[in-house]
Amino acid sequence: MSRSTAAARPARRTAVRTAAVAAAGALLLTGCGGGEGPGASAAGPDGTFKAADCPAQPTTGWPAPAPRGGGRHPVRTAMGEVTVPDSPRRVVVLDTAELDSALTLGVTPVGAARSDAATGFPGYLPQDKLADIKDVGTIGAPDLEAVAALKPDLILTSKVRDGQRYAALSRIAPTVMTESTGYPWKQNFAVHAAALNRIPEARRTVAAYRQHAERVTRALGGPAAARALRTNVVRFVQGADTRIYGCRSYIGTVLDDLGTGPTAVVNGAPDGLMVEVSPEQITRADADAVFYTAYGSPEKSKEAQITAGPLWQHLKAVRTGKALRVDDQLWIQGIGYTAANKILDELQQRLARK
């Protein structure tokens, strides 16, 4: 499941245009495929890539920590002000972002929703912490009876996932909803911290992450080198065209924190989230480095077919050894500071100058 509004729900089914791929691939292999058209390289004549027009990320607003000893405190949410316990002990989370936030802040939920039956909880999170968390159904369709059976004193989710269930969830326990998921993850983390009454811990987490990002930027050669580096994130999706993630995606913000980011292919992406490309348009995904993953099996997501084809092999990132497969749960599904720090580690390991 993607960690954005649309990412967990493939938008539409698109047939693989096999004949078109073969024709475009043949054109490239005969050396006649320059200039315009679906087989053209995304790089300019000097081998560089134009950067996307990414806006500055919004500044995170922090509420004041709740007074100690009051028993309960208010939290501003997407559904209005909600009063929650000062020290919640039985927290249920209904999305992976909320799960990452809770564990990052030292709170182990009693229950959590999962992406789907096959993948379960994200594998990048500490397995010893996940072992005792009860499964309460899938994201966007939680089992309310299972939630209620855990007797929670706080529920964390988002309006985009569970807005239609807000009344039912609120009858079970105080329910804190952010508006959405994905791009506003840093502000959402502040809301989660307010609900869990762990704002000082959260602010320390953010400060440590910023320092981590600065260290990785230096490892990439410094701010100027990072700005010159173009990094596209590609996701092969079962039942949909291939996605290239834009500035207003979770992974887009992590890359932006280093000073790098996507190519201009994502300019004009709806909500800044992503663009979709067909198999014969895959060269549009090219960049100095391409990180790719899949939601669904390699065959059903078309990853196996596309990455074995001549168009993929023509990418500059492939030819230079910078087309790098990554874990979907970590890079796309995680959405949180624990995931982001692990992504930074991977970026340094795989891209830093030796």
ChimeraX attribute file (.defattr): number of C-alpha atoms within 10 A of each C-alpha:
attribute: neighborCount
match mode: 1-to-1
recipient: residues
	/A:1	23
	/A:2	25
	/A:3	26
	/A:4	25
	/A:5	15
	/A:6	15
	/A:7	21
	/A:8	17
	/A:9	14
	/A:10	17
	/A:11	13
	/A:12	10
	/A:13	11
	/A:14	13
	/A:15	11
	/A:16	16
	/A:17	11
	/A:18	11
	/A:19	10
	/A:20	14
	/A:21	22
	/A:22	15
	/A:23	13
	/A:24	20
	/A:25	21
	/A:26	16
	/A:27	17
	/A:28	18
	/A:29	13
	/A:30	8
	/A:31	8
	/A:32	12
	/A:33	17
	/A:34	11
	/A:35	12
	/A:36	9
	/A:37	11
	/A:38	21
	/A:39	26
	/A:40	21
	/A:41	26
	/A:42	24
	/A:43	19
	/A:44	10
	/A:45	9
	/A:46	6
	/A:47	11
	/A:48	16
	/A:49	22
	/A:50	16
	/A:51	20
	/A:52	18
	/A:53	17
	/A:54	19
	/A:55	10
	/A:56	10
	/A:57	14
	/A:58	10
	/A:59	8
	/A:60	13
	/A:61	11
	/A:62	15
	/A:63	13
	/A:64	10
	/A:65	14
	/A:66	19
	/A:67	11
	/A:68	11
	/A:69	9
	/A:70	9
	/A:71	12
	/A:72	16
	/A:73	20
	/A:74	15
	/A:75	22
	/A:76	16
	/A:77	19
	/A:78	16
	/A:79	15
	/A:80	10
	/A:81	12
	/A:82	17
	/A:83	15
	/A:84	23
	/A:85	17
	/A:86	20
	/A:87	17
	/A:88	18
	/A:89	15
	/A:90	17
	/A:91	23
	/A:92	31
	/A:93	29
	/A:94	27
	/A:95	27
	/A:96	26
	/A:97	27
	/A:98	29
	/A:99	31
	/A:100	23
	/A:101	30
	/A:102	23
	/A:103	18
	/A:104	20
	/A:105	22
	/A:106	12
	/A:107	18
	/A:108	22
	/A:109	25
	/A:110	20
	/A:111	26
	/A:112	29
	/A:113	27
	/A:114	25
	/A:115	22
	/A:116	12
	/A:117	10
	/A:118	8
	/A:119	11
	/A:120	14
	/A:121	23
	/A:122	20
	/A:123	13
	/A:124	15
	/A:125	19
	/A:126	11
	/A:127	11
	/A:128	8
	/A:129	13
	/A:130	19
	/A:131	9
	/A:132	12
	/A:133	16
	/A:134	16
	/A:135	20
	/A:136	24
	/A:137	21
	/A:138	17
	/A:139	21
	/A:140	20
	/A:141	14
	/A:142	20
	/A:143	14
	/A:144	14
	/A:145	10
	/A:146	14
	/A:147	26
	/A:148	15
	/A:149	11
	/A:150	16
	/A:151	15
	/A:152	21
	/A:153	17
	/A:154	25
	/A:155	26
	/A:156	27
	/A:157	29
	/A:158	25
	/A:159	18
	/A:160	16
	/A:161	21
	/A:162	19
	/A:163	19
	/A:164	11
	/A:165	14
	/A:166	19
	/A:167	11
	/A:168	13
	/A:169	20
	/A:170	14
	/A:171	10
	/A:172	20
	/A:173	20
	/A:174	19
	/A:175	26
	/A:176	30
	/A:177	28
	/A:178	24
	/A:179	16
	/A:180	18
	/A:181	27
	/A:182	26
	/A:183	24
	/A:184	20
	/A:185	24
	/A:186	23
	/A:187	17
	/A:188	26
	/A:189	28
	/A:190	21
	/A:191	25
	/A:192	27
	/A:193	24
	/A:194	25
	/A:195	31
	/A:196	25
	/A:197	25
	/A:198	20
	/A:199	22
	/A:200	13
	/A:201	13
	/A:202	21
	/A:203	15
	/A:204	11
	/A:205	15
	/A:206	15
	/A:207	10
	/A:208	14
	/A:209	18
	/A:210	15
	/A:211	11
	/A:212	17
	/A:213	22
	/A:214	17
	/A:215	15
	/A:216	24
	/A:217	24
	/A:218	17
	/A:219	19
	/A:220	25
	/A:221	12
	/A:222	15
	/A:223	17
	/A:224	13
	/A:225	14
	/A:226	21
	/A:227	16
	/A:228	16
	/A:229	22
	/A:230	23
	/A:231	25
	/A:232	29
	/A:233	29
	/A:234	25
	/A:235	26
	/A:236	27
	/A:237	27
	/A:238	22
	/A:239	18
	/A:240	21
	/A:241	23
	/A:242	27
	/A:243	25
	/A:244	27
	/A:245	28
	/A:246	30
	/A:247	28
	/A:248	22
	/A:249	25
	/A:250	28
	/A:251	29
	/A:252	24
	/A:253	24
	/A:254	22
	/A:255	23
	/A:256	20
	/A:257	19
	/A:258	23
	/A:259	21
	/A:260	25
	/A:261	29
	/A:262	31
	/A:263	30
	/A:264	20
	/A:265	23
	/A:266	25
	/A:267	18
	/A:268	14
	/A:269	16
	/A:270	11
	/A:271	11
	/A:272	19
	/A:273	25
	/A:274	26
	/A:275	19
	/A:276	20
	/A:277	19
	/A:278	19
	/A:279	25
	/A:280	25
	/A:281	20
	/A:282	26
	/A:283	22
	/A:284	22
	/A:285	32
	/A:286	28
	/A:287	32
	/A:288	23
	/A:289	24
	/A:290	25
	/A:291	21
	/A:292	22
	/A:293	23
	/A:294	26
	/A:295	24
	/A:296	17
	/A:297	13
	/A:298	17
	/A:299	13
	/A:300	16
	/A:301	21
	/A:302	23
	/A:303	23
	/A:304	14
	/A:305	15
	/A:306	22
	/A:307	17
	/A:308	11
	/A:309	16
	/A:310	19
	/A:311	26
	/A:312	24
	/A:313	16
	/A:314	19
	/A:315	26
	/A:316	22
	/A:317	21
	/A:318	18
	/A:319	11
	/A:320	10
	/A:321	12
	/A:322	18
	/A:323	25
	/A:324	15
	/A:325	14
	/A:326	19
	/A:327	16
	/A:328	20
	/A:329	24
	/A:330	21
	/A:331	24
	/A:332	26
	/A:333	25
	/A:334	30
	/A:335	32
	/A:336	25
	/A:337	24
	/A:338	21
	/A:339	25
	/A:340	22
	/A:341	17
	/A:342	15
	/A:343	19
	/A:344	21
	/A:345	14
	/A:346	14
	/A:347	18
	/A:348	18
	/A:349	14
	/A:350	14
	/A:351	15
	/A:352	14
	/A:353	10
	/A:354	7
